Structures are given as C-alpha cells and as structure tokens.
Amino acid sequence: MTHDPTVQAPGDAATPLFDMFAPASYEAWRAAAEKTLKGVPFEKKLLTKTYEGLQLQPIYNAADVAELPQVASLPGQAPFLRGTQAEGYLAHPWMVAQELPYPTASAVNQAAHEDLPRGLSMLHVILDQASRHGFDPDQAPVPIVGQGGTSLASSADLLVLLEGIDLAKTPIRMAAGTAGLPLLALLLATYEGDPADLRGGLLMDPLAVLAAHGALQGPLAQNYDELAALTAWALEHAPHLQTIEVATHPYHNAGASVVQDLAFALATGVAYLRAMQERGLEVNRVAPRMQFAFSVGAPFFIEMARLRAARMLWARIVAAFGGDEQAQRMHIHARTSAWTKTRNDAYNNMLRATSEAFAAVMGGCTSLHVSPFDEPLGLPDEFSRRVARNVQIILQEECHFVRLIDPAGGAWAVEKLTDEIARLAWTLFQEVEGQGGMVAALAAGLPQTQITATRHERFSQIGQRREVIIGANMFVNLKEQQPTARTVDYAALQVERSTEVGHLRAARDPAALQSALAEVAGNAPQVWITGAVAAARLGATIGELAVTLRGPTSPTNCITPLPAHRASEQFEALRQNAEQYAARTGARPSVFLAGMGPLAQHKARADFATGFFEAGGFAVISGSGFTSPEEAAEAAQASGAPIVVICATDDRYPELVPPLTKLLKTANPETTVILAGYPSEQLEAHRAAGVDEFIHLRADCYAILAHLQQTKGVAS
C-alpha cells in the first residue's frame, strides 16, 4: 500500500491527533454523567468508599496530581516512587520466586528440579511452624511439624533439600521466622562453596511470628541479638544475602486494609532499624539487608498504589535515620493474596492470582510468588504449580513487562491513590510510634483492634453481597467438580520426622557435640555462628542450636495473635453444611420458587432468589407460571421443600401473598415462607399474613442463610 502525500493522517503536522474533537472539561463530563443518573445523587452512585477510607472517583484528571511534587521524580531516584532502578526491569527482571511449601526436604528438592528448568528463578523454601520457632520434630507441639512449609531439623535435611542445586547460580529465599541463625548454621554445614556467592535471603522476622502466633520462643531481645549476629555475618561474608524480613502476611490475612498493613510494616521496619542500631549496626549497613514482603490482593489499582507508596514512605524513614540514597531503596517481595482465594470454584483463583500478580509487577516488586489455584485445598501439584509459574513467565515473555519502566507512572488515578494511601498510612504509622513503637502497639492491642474492625466490616459487606466473590456468594456452581485436595497426615509425619531425628542423635558423637555446643553457649555473638556451624557438622539439630543460644525458655512477649482468615470462608462454611447434610440425608436442603403469573412478572426475582440460595448450598426447585395460589401451594407441597419463596411483582403481592401463605402454613406450619423483594409499604401486612423473611438487594444473605440452616437442621 502506497502513501498518498495529499492525504493527511491524524496526528501529523497538518492534523494534530484528536484535533477534530472539542476539548472536554471535567465539569462538562460531570454534567453529562449527572444527566444519565436521572436524579440519583452523583456522590451516592459514582463515588466508592473503600475500607481504607478512600473515596474512589469515577474519573481523575491532571488537577488531581498538580500539587504532588513526587510525581515529577524519575525512576531510580529518591523517593523511589517510580522504582528503585533507573532501568526498571530492563536490566533486572523480578525474580520468579514460587514457594515450594512441601513438608519434607525430598519433596521440595523434587519440585525444585522440576521447576528450575521451566522458569523458576529463585529457590523459595517455606519453613514449617516447628522450624520457624526453633523446635525439633520430637519437641514441637502437635501438629505443627510440616504445617505451612518444610520440616528442617538438621544439616542432613539441608543436604537432601539442596541435592543437585548450585546455590552459586540459584538465588535462595528462606523465611526463617525466629530461627535464622540456627538455619544458617545448618546451611553452612552443608554448603561447600564461597558464602560470598550466596544470593537472595535467609530472613528473620520475629515480629511477624509474634503477630501471627501471639508469642516468641525466647525474649525478643535475644531474637534481636541473633538477628544482629546473622546480619553482621552476612555483611562480612555474604554481601548479596539479605537477613531481615518485614512480612505483612499476618496483617493482610487477618483482614487488614492496605493502609493498615503498610503502616504496621513501616513500624516493624523502624523497630528493626532501632534494634540493629542498638547492637552497633548503622542504618546504611542494615537497610539494604531488609526485605519487605507484601501480600497483594484486590482491588487492582489500590494494591498497585500501595507498593508505590511503600517505597516512598520507607525512603523518608531511612533518610530520617540518616541513611543515604542507596539505603533508602526498598526491596519488595510480593505474594498473591491468601485472603482472596476460595475453596469453592477454585479454578477462579487462577484469574484472581493473575490480576494480583499484574498489580505486584506494576507496583514494582523485585520478586514474586503467585499462589497456585488449589492453595486453599492443600499442597499444590505439578499442574497447579506450572499454571501459577507461567502467569509470571507470560507477564515477562509475552506481555513484555520486563521492557517497561514504571508503566503506571504519571497515571492520574494511580498517582492520586498512591498519595492518599501514603498520607493515611503515615498517619497510622505515627499513631503506632506514639504508642512506643510496634512492639508496644501489639502488646496494647492496637493493630489487633483495628484489623478486627476492618475484618468485621469486610465480612459484613461480603455477607450482604456488596463485595462479590465469584463462586462463593455470587454466581455459584453447585455442580462443580472440585480439584483433588492434596492433604497430609501431620500427626503421622511428626512421628516419622521424630524417628529420623532420633536415628540422627543415636549416630552422633555426644562428647564432641557437647563440646561444640559449649563453645556457643555463653559466648559473644561474634562467635555464635562459627560455633553453631561446627556443632551442626557434628549433627546438632535446629532445636538444640536454638536452646543453646536462648537457653530453656517458655513463650514470651505473649499478646493476642492475629488469626488468619479468607474472605469466602463464611459462605464456604454454609456450603460445607449443605454438603454434609446431603451426605446424611441423600439430598441437599431445598427451596421451592413459586413464580406467579407470566414469566416476565417473576423471572427477575426468581433468578435473584436462585443465586441467593445457591450461595448457601441449597438446591432450588423452580416452579413457574402459576395462575392461582392453590396451584402454587399444591406444587410447593409436592416438592417437599421446607422453604417456599414467592416471586411476583409488588402490585400483585397483596392479592397473592395472604392466600398462598395461609395454604402453605395450613398444610405444614413448619414451612418457611419468604418473599422476593422488599415492598416497604406492604411489609407489615405481609408479616401479619405469615411471611417469615424478605430477600432483596440490601438483605444480609449470609445471616439469612445461616439462620435458615440452623432452623432447618442443615447445620449440625
């Protein structure tokens, strides 16, 4: 096709792009929008309030960011709003850091060998609850061995886990909870290479353990001493290994808003900076050793803006501590949210995780875990791991996000949300600091109280279906084929692991081991690691090393823990009740829809009622086109359903409801009669006629379904 020079293309010098359209002002757009609302207030219909207290606008413009000086900053420059690297992902793509949460070292090693050649770029090991606390399998409370990750008790376990994996070429990420120093000793006892080649992170986060579990093993000061020793060792011997984690997962999974978990992350980071300074480590050496781990959920733009706000605020904090520009760079590991994932209709989790991964990448994470879709059901299999991993690879290789530098930068909505989140988080962070810092705030219950309030608000919105969870409270598929859950007999695993540790102990030289442990106990932190590595080579376990460092301890710093939840769990409990009822009786609890008159008069409400009751696992029996109350009552009785929903138009209800309700109640007084709709002027009359409940857009779906399950014997 040739170019005709006489024809001017849109956007050339003669015809500027879009010059044929008149400029539109915000005022003109709003006037047009209000006209379409037909009297409904603009603020009520088009403004959205979030759990953080944000007011989301339907449209943003240049005026919204005109007074924000940080918008003019460049990638790689303070305050790092637009990323910590000038070249973005061009030189250093984010690490594909998929968790391998299997309970045994051999299973992790097998999965790693399957996944590393197929796009996994970091070996990401999650320790089980026992190992994170510094317990040996035979000493741990039942049943935490293998729960949440891998049981690592000795250098022999590390040998199995790392067999065939070159840590000089493969970065490693291990979140060690409070057991970072013992875990380092086990690692160094097996690693034959130069520690300077180690990359990634062996990360301690005692305050996350405290928040999630409500107690520490050993005083917090001792945990800080170990963290300082671990960090000082890395500074000298492993300069590419980070040692301090600030994880927001306990707050996020308890239902926190993004403002809350960001503020508490900042306060935790400050607590660690202060603790390390008190132990002789200056901010310019400590801050680069820190990694912030955020759970990324929904909504998309808010989550993206939160990561950008986090970098900006952390740069301000480190600068206030006297840190230079290099120290002000925040390192962000992201994982897609556990809060948002559902057990029912679990394949939808693929879509949720994709959106969340997209937000994490747009927000500028440096490493990322994408949850397998079957995460709420148990351990992932090779298929679910591959799908989750490929989300990241597609974003890198097919969507070309590695070729973009801060793709969200300058977008009016994103920049405005970033600023608003930053301001709200800074205010809450200052409130925590005013209480004496994060430890004092946790002891006083400030984070717990605020997060609990937010979680209750979330559950209320979900219960009323104002917050929609596809497959859980809306658009439910009762015929779904659930993926096979991969579960573990943790009690049996604990016995097996305890036996293995027993065999290890029986094969050791007790005198040599006790002599090596004695070199650790009571000595200065500078010699802890040398002595611990020597003991680990002689067979010392993670629990023995922890006790040697801390002495025999009982739980300390006890607080009210933050319980983990998922957004869909209320409705999943209803579904589980219904399925157990079906297993006991041979059929699901049922509801009969009495659709009165022509289809056009009852279909909309019948469809609404179907979705309403299926969210609770009820089988809906549809009856349509009844011409009289007698006909509808006869069909309802024949169905055997203990709940009948009348569906018609408001203007027909006065003539239909009293006789139909009377017929139903006369035939069976235990029948529950429900009206679809909320005819406000008729409510008292319908209640007097025997209607038990009304379902409508503003009804609390969860509360009504839970009550019905209780009264009908569905919930055992």
N, C-alpha and C positions, 0 to 999 in steps of 0.2 A: 504494500500500500504506500503510495507516494504522498508527500505533504504538499498541500496547496497553499502557497505563500499568501494568497489573498484571503484565506480564512484564518481568523484569529482564534486561537484556542483559549478557553477560560484560564485565567491566571497569567497570561503573557503580558508584555508591557502595555499593549493596547487595551486589553480587557482584564483588569485585575480579578482574581478569583472571588466569586460571590458578589461582585460589584453590581450585578443585576438585582440583588435583594436589598431592600431598605434595611438599615441597621435597626435592631430591636432592643429596646431598653428593658431592664428588669421590671419597671413599673408597667410597661405595656404587656409584658408576658403575664404578670400577676393579674392584671385586669382581665385578660383573656381567660386565665385559669379560673378566676372567681366567677366569671360568667357561666362556665361549664358546671360549676358546683351547685348552681340553682338555689342559692340561699344558704347552703351549708357553710359555716364559718371556715375561712381559709386555714386558720390555725388548728382547727379540730381535724380537718380532713388531710391536710398536706404536710403537717409537721409531725415528726415522730420523736417521742421521748424514749431515751434508752435507759438501761439500768444504771448507767454512769451519771445520769442527769443531763446528758447532751440533748439538744434539740436539733434533730437532723432536718435540714432544709430540703425542699424538693429540687432546688437549683441553687448553685453557687456562682459567683462572678468575681471579677477582679477586685472589686471593692472589699470583698471579704478578707483578702490577704494583703491589702495595700499597706497595712500598718505592721506587718510581721517581718522584722528585719532578717530572720533566719532564712527566709525564702530566697534571698539573694546569695546564700552561701553556695559553695561548689563542692562536688563530691571529693572526699578525701581531705577536706578542710574542716576545722572546728567550726560549729559544734557537732559536725558529723551527722547532721540531719539527713544528708543525701548519701550516706555511706562512709565507711572508714577507708576505702581505697579509691583513689582518683580514677582508676580504670574500671571500677566496679567488678563485675565477674569476668571481664575480658582476660585478665592475667590469672586470676584465682577463682574458678567457679566454686560455688558452695559444695561442700563435701556431702556425698550421698551416704548418710550415716544411719542406716537402718538398724534398729535394735534386733538383737538375736536373743530373745528372752527365755531360752530353754533352760530347764532346771539342772542339767548336767553338762559338764565340760565337753564330753564327747559329742553331745547333740549340737552344741554351739560350734564346735570345730567342723562337724559335717556340714552344717548350714553355711558356715563361712566359706568353705571350699566350693560349695555350690554357687554362692552369690558373688564372691570377689571377682571371678572372671566375667561376670554378667552385669557389671555396672556398679556394684558396691565399692565405694572408695575409702571407707573407714570401717575398721572392725569395732563394732559398738556392742559392748558387753554390759548387761544389766545384772547387778548382783542381787541375790535373793535377800529377803528381810534378815535372815540369820547372819549372813556375811556382812551386810551393811552395818549391823550392830556390833560385829566382832564376836559372834557366837560360833562355836564349833557345832556340827550337827547333833552330837550327842548331849550338848548342853543347852541347846536352844529350846525355848518354849514351843510346844506343839501348836499348830502345824506350820511354822514359818519357814522351814527348810524347803527350798525350791520355790517358795511363793514369790512371785513378781520378778524372778530372774534366776541366775545361775548360782548354785552352791559351790563356793570355792573355799576350801578349808586348808589346803597345803600346796607346797610347790609342785607336788605330783599332779594336782588338778590343773595347775597352770601349764605343765608340760603337755598334758592331754589337750587342753584348750588351744594351745599355740602350735601344735604339731604341724609342720609344713607351712607355717605362716611367717614370713620375714618381716619383722617389725621395723626394720630399717627402710622398707619400701611401703609398708602399710601402716598408716596412722591408726592409733588405737584410742578409743574413748571408753573409760570405765568410771561410772559414777559410784564412788565407794562409800557414800554415807559418812559414817564416823570412823571407818576402818581404813583410811587411806594409807597410813604409814605401815600397818601390817601387810596390806595388799602389795605395797611397793616392795617390801622385803621378799614376799613370795615371788613377785615378778623378777626381781633382780637375781634371786637364787636360781632361776631357770634361764635367764636371758644371757647369752654369751657374747652379744655384740657390744658396741660402744654406746653407753646411755645417751651420749650426745646425738645419736641418730634417732632416738625416740621422738615421735611427734604425736600430737593430739592432746589427750588429757587423762590424768589419773586424779580424780576430782573428789574432794571432801566438801560436804555441805551439812554441818551439824545442825544448823537452824532449820533446814528443811526436814531433817529427821525429827527434830523436836516438834515442829508444827504438825507433822503427819501422825506421829506416834505418841506424842504427849510426854516423852521422857527421853533422856540420854543415858547411855551406859558410861558412867564416869562423869565427873564435874565438867561443866562447859569450859572452864579454864584449862583443864587437861586436854580437852579436844582442841582448843586453840593452840596449846603448846605443840601438839602433834602436827597440826596444820602448818604452823610456822616452821617446824623442822622439815616437813615434807617440801614446803615451798623453798626454803633455804637450800636444801639439797638440789632441787631442780634448777635453781638459779645457777648453781656451780657446775652441775654435771649434766643436766638435760634442759638446755635453754629453750627447746621447742615444745616442752611439755607443760601444759597448764595444770594447776593443782587445786584451784578454788572454784567451786561451782555455786551459783546463786540460782536455784531452781524455783520456779513459780508453780510447779505442778500441784503441790498440796493446796495452794490457794485456789487455783483455777478449778481443780477437780472438786473442791468443796462448794463451788458455785459463785466464786468471786467475779466481780466485774473487771474489765481490763484496767480501769483506774486503780482499783484496789490491789490487784496483783502486781501492777507496775510500782505502786507506792511501796508495797511491802518488799518487793525486790530491791528497790533503791535503798531502803532502810537496812535490809540484810547486807547489802554490799558495803554500806557505811560501817556496819558493825564489824565486818571482816577487816576492812581497812584499819579501823582503830585497833582491833586486836593484834593485827600484824605489826602496826607501828609500836605498840606497847612491848612487842617482843623483838624490837630492833630492826624491823624491815621497813624501808622507806617506801612511800607511795609509788615512786617511779619504777620500783622493782616488783611491787606486789600487783598493781592494777593490771599490767599485761599478763599476769598469771591467772587472771579471773575470767570466768566464762559464765554468761547469763543464759539460763535455759528457760524458754518460754513455751507454754502450751498455746497453740494458735487454733482458735475456733471460728465462730461466726459472730457478727456479720463481717463480711469480707473487708470493707473499707475501714472499719473501726480496728480490726486486727492489724491490718497493714499499717495504719497510722500509729498504733500503739508501739510497734517496733521502732518506727522513726522517732517517736517522742522519747523512747527509752534511751536511744543513743545521745540525743540532745541533752537530756537531763543528767545522764551519767557523766558526760563531758563537763558539765557545770560542776558536779560534785567533785570529781577528781581535780579539777582546776582549783576548787576551794581548798582542797587538801595540799595544794602546791604541786600537783602533778603536771608534767609537761604535756605537749600535744600528743606525743606517742602514747603516753599512759592514758590519755583521755579516750582512746579508741575502745569502744565496747565490742566484745566478741559475743555473738549471739548464736546459740544452738536452739533450734526450734523443733518441736514435735507437734504433729497434728493432734487435736484435742481428743482426750478420752471421754470428756463430759458430753460431747455431741453424738457419740456413737451409740447405735441401737442394737439390741439383740434380735428384735423382730425386723423382718425385711432387711436383713443385714447387708445385702448387696448395695443398698443405697449408701452405705458407708464409703464405698468407692468414690461416689460423687462428692460426698462431704469432705473426704480427705483430699481430693483433688483441689477443691476450692480453697481449703485451708493451706495446702502446700503452695498454691498460687499466691495467697496473701503473704505467706512467710518469705517467699522469694522476692516478691515485690517490695516487701518491707526491708530486705537486705540481710537475711540470715547468712551465717558463714558455714553452718552445717545443718542438716535437716533429717528428721525421721518422719516418714509417712506411715500412719497406722495401717496395718492390714485390715481388710474389711471385717474379718472374723475376730478381731481383737476382743470384743466383749464376750465372745463364746469360749475363749480359751487360747491355747497356743496356736500360732499360725502354721499352716502347712506350706509346702514349696510353692503352690499356686498362689496363695494369698500374699506370700512374701514377694513373689515375682510381680504381681499386679501393682503392689504398693511401690516397689522399687522402680518399676517402669514409669510411674507417674513422674518421678523426678527426672528420669532419663529423657522422657518425652519433652518435659519443660526445657531441658538443656539442649537436646539434639534436634528436636523437631520444631519446638516453639522458639528456639534460639534466644532464650533469656540470658545465656552467657554472653551474648553480644550487646546487651543493653546496659547502660549506666543510669541507675536510678530512674526507671521508666515512669514512676509516679511523680517525680519531682516537678513542681510547678502547677500541678493539677489543683484547681482552686478548692475543690471539695476535700482532697487528701490533705493539703496544707492547712486548711482551716481545722479539720478534725485533729490533725497532729497537734496543733497549737492548743486546742481546747482540752484534749486529753492530757497534754503536758501540764497545763495550768491546774487542772483538777488533781492530777497525781501529785504534783508538787505541794499542793495544799495539804493533802492527806499525809504525805511524807513528812512535812513539817509537824503535823499533829503527832505522828509517831515519835519524832525526835523530841517533841515537847514532853512526851511521857518518859523520856530517858533512853530512847532507842528501841530497837526491835525486840530485844530480849525482855525488856521491861514491859513493852506493849503486849507481847504474848502472855507474859505472866499475869497482866491485868485483864487479859481477855479482849482487848480492843479489836484485833483482826478477827477473832472468832465471832464476836458480836456483830460486827459489820458484815462479814461474809454470810453468816447465818441469816441475817435480814435480807440480803440480796438473794440468797438461795430460796428463801420462802417466797419472795416476790416472783422469782423465776418460775417456781413450781405453781404458783397461783396463775400466772399468765399461761403456762402450758396446760394446766387443768381446765382453764376456760377456752383453750384453743386459740387464744390471741397470739401465742407463739406456736407456730405449726412445726410438728416433727413428722415428716412423711413416713408412713408406715407404722406410726405409733399412735398419735392422736388424730391424724387425718389420713385419708386415702389408704385405709388398712386393707391388707390382702390376707384373709383368713385361710386361703388355700395355699399359701406359700410353702415351699419346700425349704426348710431351714438347713443351712450348711451344717455338716457334721462337726460337733463340738469336740475339740481335742483336749481332754482333761487329764489330770494327773492324780494319782492316789498319793497325796502328800504324806500321809502317815506312813505308808509303805516306803516311800522314798526316804523319809527320815531314818527309818530303821536300816535301810540299805546303806545310806551315807554314814550313819553311825558305825556300822560294821566295818566299812572301808577305813574310817579314821582309827578304829580300834586295831586293825591289822597294821596300819602305819605306825602306831605307837608301839606295838609289840616288836617291830623290826628295828627300832631306834637304839642308839647307844645312850642310855639315860644319863650317865655321868657327864658325857661330853655335852649333851643338850643342856643340862642344868648349868654347867659351867658357862656355856654361851649365853643363856638367858640371864645369868647373874651379871654378865657384862653390860646388859641393857638396863636391868633394874637399878634404880638409884643413881644412874649416871646422868651426865648433862645431855641435853637434846642433841648436841653436836655429834655424839657418838651413838645415838639411838639406832640410826639406820645401819651403820656398819655392823653393830652387834646383832641387830634383828636379821640382817641378811645372813650372817654366819649361823644363827640359830635356825633360820628357815632351811638352810642347806643341810642341816642335821635332822630335819623333819619336824621342826616346830610348826604348830598349826596357827591359823589366824586367831583363834580364841586364846591360845597360850600367849601369843605375842601381845594381844590386846590386854590381857590380865597382867602381863609383865610390865607393860607401860603404865597402866592405870591402877594396878592393884585390884584386889577383890572389891567389887562395887555393887551397889544396888542402884535402881533407877534414880536419877537426879533431875533437877530442874523440871519437876513434874508440872504440867499445865493441862488445860483442856485441849485435846487434839482436834484437828480438823478432819472430819470423816470424808472419805471420797464418795462422790455420787455421780450419777449420769442423768442427763435431762429427761430421758424417756423412762426412767425406772418406775414411776408411779403407774403408767399405763402398761408397762411390761408386767407388773405385778397383777394387774387386772386380767391381762391375757393369760398369765400363768394360772390364775384361779380358775378361769373358764376352761382351760385345757385339762386341769386336774379334775374338774367337775365332769368333763366329758369322759375322762378315763374311769371315773367312779360309776357313772350312770349310763354311759354309752352314747350320750348326745350332749351337745353344747347347750348352755342355757339359751332360751329362745324368747324372741319378741315378735308379736304379730302386729303388722301395719294394716290398719283399717283405712284404706284410701276411699273416701266418699265422693261419689259423683264422677263426672268426666275426668279423664286423665289430666287435662290442663288445670283442673282445680286442685289437684292434690299431689302431682308429681314432684314439684319442687320441695315440698315439705317431706314427702316420703323419701326422696333421695337424701335430704338432710338427716332425717331420722336414721336411715340405714347407716350412714357414715358415723353418726353419733354412737350408736350401739355397737357397731363392729369394733370401735376403738376399745371396747371393754370385752371383746371376745364373744359377744352374743351372736347367735345365729338369727338372722332377720327373715321372717316369713312374710312375704308381701301378699297382701290382698288388695285388689284394685277394682274400682268401678262399682262399688256397692250402691244400690239405689235406695236402700232403706236401712234404718238402724237394726231391724230384725235380721236382715240378710247379713249384715256385717257381724252382728253378735253370734249368729249361728256359725259363721266361718271361723271366728276367733275361738269359739269353744271347741270346734273340731280340731283346730291346730294344736291344742293342748298347751299353748304358750301361757305362762303366768303373768305376762306383761302385754298390754294392748296399747298401741299408740294410735290415736285418732288423727287423721290427716285430711284437712279440707281447708276452705278459705274462712277468714274471720267472720264474714257475713252469714255463712251457713252454720257456724258453730252453735248459735243459740237454739236452732231447731233440731240439731243433730245430737249434741252432747248429752243433754239430760236423759232422753230415752235410751240412747246407746249405753251410757254409763250404768243406768238402772238395770238394763238387761244383763250386762256383764257382771255386775255385783250381785244380782239376784241369783244368777247361775253359780257363781263362785265368789263369796265375799273376800277371798284372798287375792283376787285378781287386782293387779295394779293398773290403773288407767292413767295414761299420760296424754297430754295434748301437745301437738306440734305447733309451736307458735306462742306468742305472748300478747293476746288481745287484752290490753291493760284495762279497758272499760268493762270487760266481761269476767275478770279473774274471780271475783267473789262469787258470782253466780255459778261459775263452773266448779269452784271448790265446793260450794253447797250441793252441787249435783253429784259430787263424788270423785271429781278429778283429783288425782294424788300429786301430780307433778306436771311441770311445763318445761319443754325443751325448746331452746331458741339460741340465737347467735351469742347472747350475753350469758347464757347459762354456764354454770361450773360443771363441765362434762365429767371430769374426774370424780367430783364429790357425788354427783347423782349416780354414776355407775357404781361407785364403791358402796353407796348406800343400798342400791338395788341388789348387789351381790350379797351383801350381808343379810338383807331381809328375805332373799330367796334361797338362802342356803348354798350359794355358789362359793363364797369364801369360807374355807374350812378353818 
